[in-house]
Amino acid sequence: MGETSTKKGFFKSVRKEFKKIIWPDKKSAAKQTIAVLIITVILGVIIKLLDTLIQTGIDVIC
C-alpha cells in the first residue's frame, strides 16, 4: 500500500515540475533547429575530409 502512494507522489512531483518548464516559442525553436542542422552538416564534412586524408595516407604507406 505504501508503494502506491509513493508512485502517486512521484507522478504528482513530475506533473508539478513539468508546469515549471518554459517551452521555447516557434521562432526560437526554429533558429535552434537550423543551428543544430548546420553544425551537424559542417562536422560531417570535417569528419569525411579527415577520414579521406587518413585513408589516403594509409594507402600511400601500404
Buried (B, 14 or more C-beta within 10 A) or exposed (E): EEEEEEEEEEEEEEEEEEEEEEEEEEEEEEEEEEEEEEEEEEEEEEEEEEEEEEEEEEEEEE
